[in-house]
Amino acid sequence: MKRVGLYSGTFDPVTYGHIDIIRRAFRLVDHLVVGIGVNSSKKPLLSFEERAALIEAETKSFGEEVGSTLEVTSFKGLVVDAADDVGAGIIIRGLRGTVDYEYEDQMVGMNGILNPRVETVFLTASPQVGFISSTLVRQIATMDGDISRFVPPAVAEKVLSAVKRK
């Protein structure tokens, strides 16, 4: 039976922290779906197409190394429903610390009631990337700061270009 996992987020932009979780998630599943959440109330810096292309370019080879496949898609609504839509039995969540854990622990309880067929797996961020957040990367970029230590070069280029457009 094929193990399918869903790793969801906004990935605006994808950071070295996200990439760390994706790399490690490939070891747990045969097929990893990265679900980019679409929320009409949010105005992302990068388009869905830009985020999807960057995620694929930066992570697809990790799956190939371990014999897993990657799919990047969008979703609206509940993550547990998105998991069902893509055939995932596992939701993968990255944790940066105890604050993330407390929030995610509540979500696990709610998701378990909404869809008991889906399990949630936590992967703690590696120490060297555990402090990175997309929000902070965007803020640094809009203030002309150096984001090169937090995102891959292609991502930094897209983010800086997007900041100049706005």
Secondary structure, DSSP 8 states (H G I E B T S, - for coil): ---EEEEEE--TT--HHHHHHHHHHTTT-SEEEEEEE--TT---SS-HHHHHHHHHHHHHHHHHHHT-EEEEEEE-S-HHHHHHHHT-SEEEEEE-SHHHHHHHHHHHHHHHHH-TT-EEEEEE--TTTTT--HHHHHHHHHTT---TTTS-HHHHHHHHHHHHH-
